[in-house]
Amino acid sequence: MSYVFKGSLCGLICRECSEALSGMEVLLYLPWRQDRLLATAMAATKETFHVVGKEEAESRKGLLLATAQTDENGNFEFKLDEKYRESAFDIDFSCGNVPRTPPKPPRNEPIQFHLTTVLPQWRIDREQENYFFRWDYCIAEKWWCYIRGYYFDAWVICGYLRACDTGAAIPNARVTAWDADFLTDDNLGSAVTDASGRFRIDYTSIQFKQTFLSPWINVETDPGLPLTFQSGPDVYFKAEIGGVEILGETSADNRKNVGYCLCVNLCAKTDITPPQPTPIPAFLRVGGYDYDTQVRSHVGETGLTTGNYAFFSSLRLNGILAQRLSAVALEYCFEYTKQYNGAGQPINWTRVLADKIDQTNIGYVEKATLMPADVSHPSPWYHYDYTDCIVSPVPVPGSIQVPIAADGWILVPQQNDNPLNPAGVGMFVANGNQINLNSVKLDAFAPVNLSGLVAGNSATYTGQPLVADEVFAVRMLVRQQGNNATITEAGRCTRLAIDNTLYNGMSHHPEWGPWGGSNEYGVCMVDIQQLQVAGCAKITNQVDVLFSCAHPNLGAASLSLTGPTGTIPLPLPAVTPDMFGTVTHTFAAADPLCAYLVTLSATYLLTTGDNNLSTVQDQIAFCR
């Protein structure tokens, strides 16, 4: 079995602000200082972290085992040989740039940093048939901010904008950072706050060191001490929504000589009510798949995902929900069809009614209650309650029911009070889910009877062919409550491959440890020819393994033999939708007379959009 070392790297800007370290090279070494192995493995990473100089890098060159590149989320992975299962490892990373750096030439030579020494505690992953170890680390702000600024001249401001009186987040406000200067204040950049009031501004020193003599002379000047060089800018902020200023600090309010990273909590005026933008409702994804970019969903395409998965079971249709459509309460519904015209466009749509919708959590209603001071809270405080909103034809205990009308329309919850209002009903917060579509009920998906099929034969041996995927179109409609004249399409997946066909009647090795094959998603059968003979023929020098493995979306298949000396793979032909045949294994003279286990594994490429169908197996044992 292989050994998989997985991990992730991030860097702290401050306690409430971090970033994934994407595009970094992670280096895995055998330990350099064997004499201090235990001490370095047990030490905190902050004590072992250091810049790797050229001399050290050269001396450790022969200990390098593997390198990996971090993805956009900072994840990396190493696959290691079994001989390293008891080894400790030194972990370094190398970077030639840092995330979200303003445009400028990269460093000529990346900088390498040593993180720590780890001694993995391996765990077995039976589904993937390997051992794994996970190590996640976020570099402390002391180090990460220094790396960003000193080596890459990358400065950053992270902050939150909230209402001064209630502390509520203020979204969609433009926050601008300024540097108070003796000559002319410098604009460091601006950003728009998100739903939580958070914003981030990235800049470089050139933005606050420019003077009227630039580019010949760049210097940071201080209004109190003219022409005195300061290492960082003196920062103050302004914020506005729709052209209306809600925060107006001046140069007198500056935070002097800030470092490479600055984190702030800003307070906006309370006598200004910022306009609340209305999101545009849209159906965008099936589970975690963006159907426009991650599913072959356009006219003439297969409807499979880009990884060749078909969909099955309950599908979480999701995207953006809004409470209002042009200031009127919004309703939505879904429709489907598997009929297309000559141009490949879907026609003859059918409404998705309550019988095809599984219970769906579409968000929650938030309500705050002002509580008196107590032992744990020296001053009055807010207790927050969150009640789930469930789309369902019947009430769900402990939640708010979002009913489905007889014609399939669903009214988005309309609670829209300030959660801090004691007399209010609370505020609905959508999570993006729209309905869980029970795809099994979109068509008959009649089960296929494969009675009489035994291992070693084609899945079509009984005269019943494999059933191909069915392709459907799915769309979302929205309207103002009760007003059909306002119906608008809000997202369409033109082609979506769905396969809910089940196969019955297969008899798995009836002569030894039989089990009935009912409600199986495909064919995965293994048997031994010698055991099929009446009375069980004796197995001596060879065993003939019969296999049948079939599915319209067969992704992988493997055959193995496990005995007292371990597990060995048995060769299979290239994967096709209908695989069958005989594999003969000849035993060596040294192979012990003992019990053996044959395992056939198959992966059917079926997904709900959030989870894939687990690998299926069939097994049979024998003695020689």
C-alpha positions in Angstrom: 0.0 0.0 0.0 1.1 3.5 -0.7 1.7 6.2 1.9 0.1 9.6 1.2 1.2 12.7 3.0 -1.4 15.5 2.6 -1.3 19.0 4.0 -2.0 22.7 3.6 -0.3 26.0 4.1 -1.7 29.4 5.0 -0.3 32.6 6.3 -1.8 34.7 9.1 -2.1 38.4 8.5 -3.8 38.8 11.9 -6.0 36.6 14.1 -9.1 37.3 11.9 -7.4 37.4 8.5 -5.4 34.7 6.8 -4.6 33.6 3.2 -4.0 30.3 1.5 -0.4 29.9 0.3 -1.1 29.1 -3.4 1.6 28.5 -5.9 4.3 27.6 -3.4 6.8 24.8 -3.8 6.7 22.4 -0.7 9.9 20.4 -0.2 10.0 17.1 1.8 13.4 16.1 3.1 14.8 13.3 5.3 15.9 14.8 8.6 19.0 16.9 8.4 20.0 17.0 12.1 19.7 13.4 13.1 21.3 14.2 16.4 18.5 16.6 17.3 15.6 14.7 15.7 13.5 14.2 18.8 13.9 17.8 19.9 13.1 19.3 16.5 10.1 17.0 16.0 8.6 18.0 19.3 9.4 21.7 19.1 6.8 24.3 18.1 7.0 25.3 14.5 7.6 29.0 15.5 10.8 27.8 17.2 12.1 25.9 14.1 11.0 28.3 11.4 13.9 30.0 9.6 15.3 31.2 6.2 17.3 28.5 4.5 20.6 29.8 3.2 22.4 28.6 0.2 24.9 26.7 2.3 22.2 24.8 4.2 20.2 24.1 1.1 23.3 22.6 -0.6 24.1 20.5 2.4 20.6 19.0 2.5 20.3 18.5 -1.3 20.9 14.8 -1.1 18.1 14.4 1.5 15.4 15.8 -0.7 12.7 13.2 -1.3 10.0 15.0 -3.2 8.5 18.4 -4.1 4.9 19.5 -4.6 3.1 22.6 -5.7 0.3 24.1 -3.5 -3.1 24.6 -5.2 -5.3 27.7 -5.0 -6.4 26.6 -1.5 -2.8 25.9 -0.3 -3.2 22.1 -0.4 -0.3 19.8 -1.3 0.2 16.1 -1.5 3.1 13.6 -1.5 3.0 9.9 -2.3 5.8 8.0 -0.5 7.3 4.6 -0.7 6.6 2.2 2.1 10.2 2.2 3.1 9.7 5.7 4.6 6.8 4.6 6.8 8.8 5.0 10.0 10.8 8.0 9.0 10.5 11.6 10.2 10.6 14.4 7.6 11.8 18.0 7.3 9.3 20.3 5.6 10.3 23.4 3.8 8.6 25.7 1.3 9.9 28.0 -1.4 8.2 31.0 -2.8 9.0 33.4 -5.7 5.9 35.5 -5.0 3.1 35.8 -2.4 -0.7 35.8 -3.0 -2.5 38.9 -4.3 0.8 40.9 -4.8 0.2 44.0 -6.9 1.7 43.5 -10.4 5.5 43.7 -10.5 8.4 41.5 -11.6 8.9 38.3 -9.5 12.1 37.7 -7.6 15.0 36.3 -9.6 15.5 33.5 -7.0 12.8 32.1 -4.8 13.3 32.2 -1.0 13.3 28.9 0.9 12.1 28.6 4.4 12.3 25.7 6.8 9.1 25.0 8.7 9.6 22.0 11.1 10.3 18.3 11.4 7.3 16.0 11.6 7.0 12.3 12.6 3.8 11.1 10.8 1.3 9.0 12.7 -0.1 7.1 9.7 -3.7 6.1 9.5 -5.3 3.6 7.1 -7.8 4.7 4.4 -9.6 1.5 3.5 -11.6 3.1 0.8 -8.5 4.4 -1.0 -6.4 1.4 0.0 -3.5 3.5 1.4 -2.1 5.0 4.5 -2.4 8.7 5.0 -1.2 11.5 7.3 -2.5 15.1 7.3 -0.5 18.1 8.4 -2.0 21.6 8.2 -0.1 24.7 9.2 -0.7 28.5 9.2 2.4 30.6 9.5 2.3 33.1 12.4 1.6 36.7 11.4 5.0 37.7 12.8 6.8 35.6 10.2 4.3 35.8 7.3 3.9 39.6 7.4 7.7 39.9 7.5 8.1 37.6 4.5 5.4 39.5 2.5 6.8 42.9 3.2 10.6 42.4 3.5 11.1 40.1 0.5 8.2 41.0 -1.8 7.3 44.6 -0.8 3.7 43.3 -0.4 1.7 45.4 2.2 -1.8 44.6 3.2 -4.7 46.0 5.2 -7.5 43.7 6.5 -10.5 45.0 8.3 -14.2 45.1 9.1 -16.6 47.9 8.7 -19.5 47.9 11.2 -22.3 50.2 12.5 -21.1 52.1 15.5 -24.3 51.6 17.6 -25.3 48.0 16.8 -22.1 46.4 15.6 -23.9 45.1 12.5 -21.8 44.5 9.5 -22.0 47.0 6.6 -21.8 45.3 3.2 -21.1 46.8 -0.2 -19.3 49.9 1.1 -16.2 51.2 -0.6 -13.4 51.6 1.9 -10.3 53.7 0.9 -7.0 53.8 2.7 -4.9 57.0 2.7 -1.4 57.7 3.9 -1.1 61.1 5.7 1.9 62.8 4.1 3.6 66.2 4.5 3.1 67.2 0.9 0.2 65.2 -0.6 -1.7 62.4 1.0 -1.3 59.1 -0.9 -4.1 56.9 -1.9 -3.1 53.3 -0.9 -6.1 51.6 -2.5 -9.7 50.8 -2.0 -12.0 47.7 -1.6 -15.7 46.9 -1.3 -16.9 45.2 1.9 -18.5 41.7 1.7 -21.6 40.5 3.5 -19.7 40.3 6.8 -18.3 43.8 6.4 -14.8 42.5 5.7 -12.5 44.2 3.2 -8.8 43.8 2.1 -6.5 46.3 0.4 -3.1 45.3 -1.0 -0.5 47.8 -1.9 3.3 48.3 -2.2 5.7 50.9 -0.7 5.9 52.8 -4.0 2.4 54.0 -3.3 3.4 55.9 -0.1 7.0 56.7 -0.9 6.4 58.8 -4.0 7.0 62.5 -3.9 6.8 65.3 -6.4 10.4 64.4 -7.2 9.6 60.7 -8.1 10.9 58.6 -9.6 14.2 60.3 -8.8 13.5 60.5 -5.1 11.1 58.3 -3.2 10.7 58.9 0.5 8.0 58.6 3.1 7.5 62.0 4.8 5.7 62.7 8.1 3.5 65.7 8.6 5.0 66.3 12.0 8.6 65.8 11.0 9.1 67.1 7.4 11.3 64.9 5.2 12.0 62.4 8.1 12.0 58.9 6.6 9.5 56.5 8.2 9.4 52.8 7.3 5.6 52.5 7.0 2.7 54.8 6.0 0.5 56.8 8.4 -2.9 55.3 7.6 -6.5 56.7 7.8 -9.7 55.6 6.2 -12.8 56.9 4.4 -15.8 54.9 3.4 -18.9 55.5 1.3 -22.0 53.8 -0.1 -23.5 55.0 -3.4 -21.6 58.2 -3.2 -22.7 58.9 0.4 -19.8 59.2 2.9 -20.4 57.1 6.0 -16.8 57.2 7.4 -14.7 60.3 7.1 -11.4 60.1 9.0 -8.8 62.8 8.4 -5.0 62.8 8.4 -5.2 63.8 12.1 -6.7 60.3 12.8 -3.8 58.4 11.2 -2.3 55.3 12.6 1.4 56.1 12.6 4.1 54.1 10.9 2.1 50.9 10.4 3.8 47.7 9.5 3.6 45.3 6.6 0.2 44.1 7.8 -2.5 46.2 9.4 -5.8 44.9 10.7 -8.5 47.3 11.7 -12.1 47.4 12.9 -13.8 50.5 11.6 -17.0 52.1 12.8 -19.3 53.9 10.4 -21.9 56.6 11.2 -25.2 55.4 12.5 -27.4 58.2 11.2 -26.9 57.0 7.6 -28.9 54.0 6.3 -26.9 52.5 3.5 -28.9 51.3 0.5 -29.4 47.5 0.6 -28.7 46.0 -2.8 -31.0 43.1 -3.9 -29.2 40.0 -5.1 -30.2 38.6 -8.5 -31.7 35.1 -8.0 -30.0 32.4 -10.0 -29.7 28.6 -10.3 -25.9 28.0 -10.8 -24.8 24.6 -9.5 -25.8 21.0 -9.1 -24.2 20.1 -5.8 -20.7 21.5 -6.0 -20.6 21.5 -9.8 -21.0 24.7 -11.7 -23.0 23.3 -14.5 -21.8 25.9 -17.0 -18.1 25.2 -16.6 -17.8 21.8 -14.8 -20.5 19.9 -16.6 -20.7 19.2 -20.4 -24.1 20.9 -20.3 -24.3 22.8 -23.6 -26.2 21.8 -26.7 -25.0 18.6 -28.2 -22.8 17.6 -25.2 -23.0 14.5 -23.1 -24.3 16.0 -19.8 -21.5 14.3 -17.9 -19.2 16.3 -15.6 -15.8 17.2 -17.0 -14.5 14.1 -15.0 -17.1 11.9 -16.8 -19.5 11.4 -13.9 -23.2 11.0 -14.4 -25.6 12.2 -11.7 -27.8 10.1 -9.5 -30.0 10.1 -6.4 -30.9 13.4 -4.6 -29.3 16.5 -6.3 -28.8 19.7 -4.4 -29.7 22.5 -6.8 -28.2 25.7 -5.6 -27.0 29.2 -6.4 -28.4 32.6 -5.3 -31.7 33.2 -3.5 -33.3 36.6 -3.1 -36.2 37.7 -0.9 -37.5 40.2 -3.4 -38.1 40.6 -7.1 -38.4 44.3 -7.9 -39.4 45.1 -4.3 -42.1 42.3 -4.3 -41.9 39.0 -2.4 -40.2 36.4 -4.6 -41.3 32.9 -5.4 -39.4 30.2 -7.3 -39.9 26.8 -8.8 -38.0 24.3 -11.0 -38.9 22.5 -14.3 -37.4 19.6 -16.2 -37.6 17.8 -19.5 -35.8 15.2 -21.5 -37.3 16.3 -24.8 -35.3 18.4 -27.3 -36.1 20.0 -30.7 -34.0 19.7 -33.8 -31.8 22.5 -32.7 -31.0 20.7 -29.4 -33.1 23.1 -27.3 -35.3 21.7 -24.5 -39.0 21.7 -25.0 -42.2 20.5 -23.2 -41.1 21.4 -19.7 -42.6 19.6 -16.6 -43.0 21.4 -13.3 -41.1 19.9 -10.3 -43.8 19.3 -7.7 -43.6 18.4 -4.0 -43.3 14.7 -4.5 -40.0 15.2 -6.3 -38.4 17.5 -3.7 -36.6 16.1 -0.7 -36.3 18.2 2.5 -34.0 21.1 1.8 -32.4 23.5 4.2 -32.3 26.9 2.4 -31.0 29.0 5.3 -32.0 30.3 8.7 -33.7 33.1 10.5 -31.5 35.0 12.9 -32.9 36.6 16.0 -31.1 38.3 18.9 -32.3 38.7 22.5 -30.8 41.3 24.8 -29.7 39.6 28.0 -28.8 41.2 31.3 -25.3 41.2 32.7 -24.3 38.1 34.6 -21.2 36.4 36.0 -19.9 35.6 32.5 -20.9 38.9 31.0 -20.1 42.1 32.9 -22.5 44.2 30.7 -25.7 43.4 28.8 -25.2 41.1 25.9 -27.0 39.5 22.9 -28.0 35.9 22.7 -28.4 34.8 19.1 -30.9 32.2 18.0 -30.8 30.5 14.5 -33.8 28.6 13.2 -33.4 26.5 10.1 -35.8 27.1 7.2 -36.7 23.8 5.5 -38.4 23.4 2.2 -40.9 20.6 2.8 -44.5 19.7 2.1 -44.9 18.9 5.9 -43.6 20.7 9.0 -40.2 19.7 10.3 -40.0 19.8 14.1 -37.6 22.6 15.4 -37.5 24.4 12.1 -39.5 26.9 10.0 -41.4 25.2 7.3 -41.1 26.7 3.8 -44.1 25.1 2.1 -44.4 24.0 -1.5 -47.5 25.1 -3.3 -49.6 22.6 -5.2 -48.2 24.0 -8.5 -44.6 23.8 -7.3 -44.0 27.5 -6.4 -41.9 28.1 -3.2 -42.1 31.5 -1.4 -38.7 32.6 -0.1 -39.0 33.4 3.7 -39.8 37.1 4.1 -38.4 37.7 7.6 -36.4 40.9 7.1 -36.2 42.7 10.5 -33.1 43.8 12.2 -32.1 40.8 14.3 -31.5 43.2 17.2 -35.1 44.5 17.2 -36.8 42.8 20.2 -40.2 43.2 18.6 -39.1 41.9 15.2 -39.5 38.5 13.6 -35.8 38.2 12.8 -33.8 38.1 9.5 -33.7 35.4 6.9 -30.2 34.5 5.7 -30.0 32.3 2.6 -27.3 29.6 2.3 -27.7 29.2 -1.5 -29.6 25.9 -1.5 -32.8 26.0 -3.5 -34.2 22.4 -3.7 -33.0 18.8 -3.2 -34.3 17.3 -6.5 -35.1 13.6 -6.2 -33.8 12.5 -9.6 -35.0 9.0 -9.1 -38.6 10.3 -9.6 -37.8 12.1 -12.9 -38.5 9.0 -14.9 -39.3 5.3 -14.4 -35.7 4.1 -14.4 -37.0 0.5 -14.6 -34.7 -2.1 -12.9 -32.9 -4.6 -15.2 -33.3 -8.3 -14.5 -30.0 -10.1 -15.0 -31.0 -13.5 -13.6 -28.7 -16.2 -14.9 -25.7 -14.0 -15.2 -22.6 -15.6 -13.7 -19.1 -14.2 -13.4 -16.9 -14.5 -16.5 -19.6 -13.6 -18.9 -20.6 -10.3 -20.6 -23.2 -8.2 -18.7 -25.4 -8.7 -21.8 -25.2 -12.6 -21.6 -28.8 -12.8 -20.5 -30.0 -10.7 -23.4 -30.5 -7.6 -21.3 -28.3 -4.6 -22.4 -26.8 -2.0 -20.0 -29.0 1.0 -19.8 -27.5 4.2 -21.0 -27.6 7.5 -19.1 -30.7 9.6 -19.6 -30.2 13.3 -20.4 -32.4 16.0 -18.8 -32.7 19.8 -18.9 -33.4 21.6 -15.6 -34.3 25.2 -15.2 -35.3 27.6 -12.4 -38.2 30.1 -12.7 -38.8 33.1 -10.5 -41.8 35.5 -10.2 -43.3 38.2 -8.0 -45.6 36.4 -5.5 -48.7 35.2 -7.3 -47.9 37.2 -10.5 -47.4 35.0 -13.5 -46.8 38.0 -15.7 -43.5 38.5 -14.0 -42.2 34.9 -14.6 -38.5 34.9 -15.5 -36.0 32.1 -16.2 -33.2 32.3 -13.6 -30.8 29.7 -14.8 -30.9 26.6 -17.1 -28.8 23.5 -17.3 -29.5 22.4 -20.8 -28.0 18.9 -20.6 -27.5 16.8 -17.4 -26.7 13.1 -17.6 -28.7 11.1 -14.9 -28.4 7.3 -14.2 -30.6 5.8 -11.5 -30.9 2.3 -13.1 -30.6 -0.7 -10.8 -29.7 -4.2 -11.7 -31.2 -7.3 -10.1 -31.0 -11.1 -10.1 -27.3 -11.6 -10.3 -26.0 -14.6 -8.4 -22.6 -14.0 -6.8 -20.5 -17.2 -6.7 -23.5 -19.5 -5.8 -21.3 -22.4 -5.0 -19.4 -20.7 -2.2 -20.5 -17.9 0.1 -23.4 -16.9 -2.2 -25.3 -13.6 -2.0 -28.1 -12.3 -4.0 -27.7 -9.4 -6.3 -30.6 -6.9 -5.9 -30.7 -3.2 -6.3 -27.1 -3.0 -7.5 -25.9 0.1 -9.6 -23.9 -2.1 -11.9 -22.2 -5.5 -12.4 -19.3 -6.5 -10.2 -18.9 -10.3 -10.0 -16.0 -12.6 -9.3 -15.8 -16.4 -9.1 -13.3 -19.2 -9.4 -13.7 -21.7 -12.2 -12.4 -24.6 -10.1 -15.1 -24.0 -7.5 -17.8 -24.0 -10.1 -17.1 -27.7 -10.8 -19.4 -30.1 -8.9 -17.8 -31.1 -5.7 -15.2 -28.3 -6.1 -12.1 -29.2 -8.1 -8.9 -29.2 -6.2 -6.8 -26.0 -6.6 -3.1 -26.9 -6.8 -0.7 -25.0 -9.0 -3.0 -22.5 -10.6 -6.3 -20.7 -10.0 -8.6 -19.4 -12.8 -10.4 -16.2 -11.7 -13.7 -15.3 -13.5 -14.7 -11.7 -13.5 -17.5 -9.6 -14.9 -17.5 -5.8 -14.4 -19.9 -3.5 -16.2 -21.6 0.0 -16.1 -22.2 2.6 -18.7 -19.9 4.9 -16.7 -17.3 2.4 -15.5 -14.4 4.4 -14.2 -11.9 1.9 -12.8 -11.6 -1.8 -12.0 -9.0 -3.8 -10.2 -8.5 -7.5 -9.2 -6.2 -8.7 -6.4 -5.2 -11.9 -4.7 -4.5 -11.8 -0.9 -2.7 -14.5 0.9 -0.2 -15.1 3.7 2.6 -13.3 1.9 0.5 -10.2 1.2 -1.7 -8.8 -1.6 -0.7 -8.9 -5.3 -2.6 -7.3 -8.3 -4.0 -9.6 -11.0 -3.9 -8.1 -14.5 -7.1 -6.9 -16.1 -7.7 -5.6 -19.6 -8.2 -1.9 -20.3 -11.4 -0.5 -18.8 -14.5 -0.7 -21.1 -18.1 -0.4 -20.1 -18.5 -4.2 -20.2 -15.4 -6.1 -19.0 -15.4 -9.9 -18.5 -13.2 -12.9 -18.8 -10.7 -15.2 -17.0 -7.5 -14.4 -15.3 -5.2 -17.3 -14.6 -2.7 -17.1 -11.7 0.1 -19.7 -11.4 1.5 -20.2 -7.9 5.2 -20.4 -7.3 6.7 -23.5 -5.6 7.4 -21.4 -2.5 3.8 -20.1 -2.2 2.3 -21.6 1.0 -0.7 -24.0 1.0 -3.2 -21.8 2.7 -6.4 -19.8 2.4 -6.5 -17.0 -0.2 -9.0 -14.2 -1.0 -9.8 -12.8 -4.4 -11.2 -9.2 -4.5 -12.7 -7.5 -7.5 -13.3 -3.7 -7.1 -15.1 -1.3 -9.4 -15.8 2.4 -9.5 -19.0 3.6 -11.2 -18.8 7.2 -12.1 -21.9 8.4 -10.3 -22.2 11.6 -8.2 -24.9 13.6 -6.4 -22.8 16.6 -7.1 -21.6 16.6 -3.4 -20.7 12.9 -3.0 -19.6 10.1 -5.3 -20.9 6.5 -5.2 -18.5 4.4 -3.1 -16.4 1.8 -4.7 -18.1 -1.6 -4.9 -16.5 -5.0 -4.3 -17.1 -8.7 -4.7 -14.9 -11.3 -2.9 -14.4 -15.0 -2.8 -12.1 -17.2 -0.8 -10.4 -20.5 -1.5 -7.8 -22.9 -0.2 -5.0 -24.7 -1.9 
